[in-house]
Amino acid sequence: MMFQTLPALNYALAMSGVRFRTYLLGTLLGLQLPIVLYYLFFDTLAQPLHLD
């Protein structure tokens, strides 16, 4: 989660020899966990505040 929004890492991977298909596949697989964790965090936060 710490490196999810690290632009320097994204630029370094774009300039490296990683193929686009591999980069795209890693990005799609790597984003699922943070999205689920963000959902669970904000859902848990919204319940006591009756924002659901």
FENDA-V561369 format. One record per run of one state. SS is the DSSP state (hx for helix, st for strand, lp for the rest). FROM is the first residue (numbers start at 1). LEN is the number of residues. If there is no record, write none. Layout:
# FENDA-V561369
[[SS:FROM:LEN] [SS:FROM:LEN]]
This chain:
# FENDA-V561369
[[lp:1:6] [hx:7:9] [lp:16:4] [hx:20:29] [lp:49:4]]
